[in-house]
Amino acid sequence: MSRRQRTGGGSAKALLLTVFGEYVLPRGEPVWTSALLHILAGLEIEEKSARQALNRLAADDWIMSERAGRRVRWALTEHGRAMLTEGAERIYSFGRDRESWDGRWLVLLASVPESKRDLRHQLRNGLTWAGMGSPAPGVWISPHVSREPEAKQVVENLGLDAEVLSFCGPFGGIGSESDMVEQAWHLGELATAYEDFVREFAGMQPAPGDQVLLAQTRLVHMWRRFPRLDPQLPLVLLPPHWIGVRAANVFKDLRRQWHDAAQARWTALTADE
């Protein structure tokens, strides 16, 4: 198994965010550099890369350093706590329930000119995080019309009110709804990602100590990508026996099984400082 498979292909910075969200955020206490280096070493991140990632997170206002003599510990900033709290709520609840669907679609038409390429990129990131897909250039769709306020907030934050239009309604009589879904979200690629996740973790039984701590970290880290990849389409729009349902159950069950042991190891690790 490659390093990218074991860590979910994540960078040192992304892995650190997982560690801060899973272990530091719930406690609200700063953590010494050595504890962070220990867990990242177990995830096969070199010390130099780990230290660089810490500095980048500090520069981006996610964390701040506190010096005690020659040693340094790290605490979440207000911005970091807010962002990780929002992310945790989305990650841990993701995939559990699917709301009923009335057949209506939210559609956004976004005519952002080439001269505003950076804004267009930010719009794509924001709408993707809101669960929207793009079946054609300048067109964004979601079967969750309740997400229009979230999409509106993305548009307004970028000052693109004049470039974007929205409307809601059912699919019409021209073309194929299933083809539109595939063009917007490439469900085959998403299914493969879910299959890899299930293959990686289903049936895993890590030993107490570092093994369960690292397994829990990898589990959460790999699951973090799915809220961005998976729009949580109504089951009627998905292939039969959708693998995403099983993957969500694997994540929920294993995180519950490993949680206490992983947290206990983290407590012991940080208490040794």
N, C-alpha and C positions, 0 to 999 in steps of 0.2 A: 504494500500500500504506500502510495507516495505521500510526501509531506502535505501537498495541497489537498489530497483527499482527507487526511487526518484532521486538518485544521479548517476544512471547508474552503480552501483556496484563499483565505483571508490574509490581509496584511497585518503587520505587527500593530498598527494603529487600530484597525478594526477589532482585532483580538483583545486589545486592551479595553476598548469600549465594552466588549462583552463581559470582561472581568469586572470592570467598574459597575456595570449594570446589574450583574448577578450577585456580587458579593459586597461591594463597597456601598452602593446606593442604599440597600435595606438597613445597613447599620448606621450610616451617617457619620462614620468615623474615618479619619485619615489612615493611610496605609503606607508602610515603609517601602522604599524602592526595592529592597532585597526580596520582599514577599512577591512583588510584581515580577521581578526578574526570575524568581524561582518557578512561578507558574508558566511564564512564557517560555522558559527553557524546556519545560516539560512538553510544550507545544512545538518545540524545535525552532524557536525564534532565537537567534543569536543575541548576546547581550548588547552589542553595539546597536543593532536594529531596534531592540526594545527601548534603549535609552533615547534614541532618536525619536521614536514614536511618542514617548512621554513628553519630550520637548515640543513636538508638533501639537499634541493635544493641549499643552499649556498655552502655546501660541494662539491656538484657535479658541481659547477661553472655555475649554471643557474642564480642566483641572488646574489647580494652583499648588505650588510647592511650599512646604514649611520646613525650615532648616533647624535642626537641633544638634549643635556642635558641627561635626563633619558629616552627619547623616541627614538624609532628606526623606520626608514623607509627603504624600500627595492627598489632597482633598478635592472633592468636586466643587466647582464654582456654582453659583446660582443658575447660570445658563446650563451647565452640565447636568445638574440635578433635574432641571425642568425637561431637558431634552431626553434624558435617559428614563425619566418617569413616564413621559408620553410614549416612548418607544417600548418600554416594558409592558405597558397596558395593551399595546397593540400586538406585541409578539406573543405574550402569554395567553391572550384570548383568541388569537388568530386560529381559524379553522374549526372552532368548536361548533358553532351554530350557523345555519343559513336561513336568512329571512325568506318568507314567501314572496313570490314575484307576481306582479300584476300584468306583466308583458310589456311594460313601458320602458323606453330607453331615454337616458339623458344624452344629448348630443351637443358637442361644442364645435363651432367652426372658428378656427384660429388662423387668421391671415397675418402672421408676423413676418415682416419683410426680411430679406437676406441681410440688410444692413443692421438688423438687431439679432444677429446670430446667437449672441450670448444670452439674451433674454429668451430666445426660442429654446435654447438648451435648458435654462432654468424652468421654463414652462413645462417642458417634457418631463423633467424630474419631478416637479410638483404634481402634475396630473397623474403620472405613473404611480407615485406614492398614494394618491387618492383612489387608486384602483381603476383608472381609466386606461383604455387601449386606443391605438390609432390604426384603423383599417385602411386609411388613405392619408396622404399628406394634408395637413391642415384640419383633419377631422379626428375628434376624440369622442369615444362613446363609453357608456357604463349602463348596465341594467339596474343600477342602484340610483334612482332619481333623488333619493334622500341625500346623496353626496354633492348635490349642486352647491350648497353653501360652502363646502370645503373647496370645491373647484373655484367658486367665485372668490374666495379668500386668496387662493393662489394667484389668480388673474389680477386682483386688485393690488396685492403686494408687489407685483411686478410692474404696475402701472400700465397694464395692457387692456384696460376696459374698452377702449375704442377699437381694438383689433380682434376681439372675441365676441361671438354671439352664442346663445344657448337656446335649446328648445327641448321639449319632452314629448314622447308619443310612441305608439307601437310601430313595429316593423311593417313596412308597406308591402305591396304585392309584386315588386320588382326585385329580382335577385334572390339570393339564398341567405337566410339568417345565419345558418351554421358556417357558411363560407366567410361571412363578415366576422364572426367570432374568431375563426381560425386566423384570418388576416390580422386581427387586432392583437391576439394574444399567443399565437403559435402553441397550442395546447400540447402538441407532441413533444416539444422541447421541455415544457413544464412537467409533463408526465415523467420524462426521463430524469429530471432533477429530483422529483419525488421518489422515484424508484431507487436512485442512488442513495438518498437519505435513508430509506427503509432498509436497504441492503447493508448500509454502514452500521445502523444502530439496533435493528430488531434482534432480540435475543442476546444482546451484549450484557455481560454480568461482571462489571469491574470490581476489583478487590477494594477493600476500605483503604483510606489514606490517599496518596497522590493519584492513584488510578481512578478512583471515583470522582475526585475533584476535576481531573483533566477530562474525563468522559462527560461530566455534566457541562463543563465549559464548551467542549466541542459540540455537544448536542444543541445547546442554546445558540452557539455561534452559527452553526449551519442552518438552524431554523430561522434565524434573523433575516435571511434573504427572501423568504417566501412571501411575507406581506408585500414586498415590492414586485415579486414575480407573478403572484397569483391574485387575480381580481376578485376571487370568491364569487364566481358566477353561480347563478341558480342551478340546481342539479339538472333541470330540464335542458339546459344549454351545454351540459357536459356529457362525455362518453359514459356508457354504463359502467358501473363498478369503479368509479373514479378513484385513482390511486391516492389523490390528495386527502381523501377521507381517512384512509388507513394511516397515512403518514402523520396526520394530525393526532390520531389516537396513539401512535407510537411515541410522538413527542410528549403528549400529555402524560401518558402512563410512566415513561421512563423518567421524566423530570420529577414526578411525584415520588417514584421509587428511590431515586438517587439524592433527592434534595437534602434530607437531614444529614446523611453521611458526608456529602460534599461540603455543606455548611460547617459541619463539625471539623472537617479537615482544615478548612479555611480559618476557623477560629483558632485551632491549634497552631497553624502556620504563623498567623499574625501574633499569637500570644508568645511565641518563641522570641519575638524581637526584643 
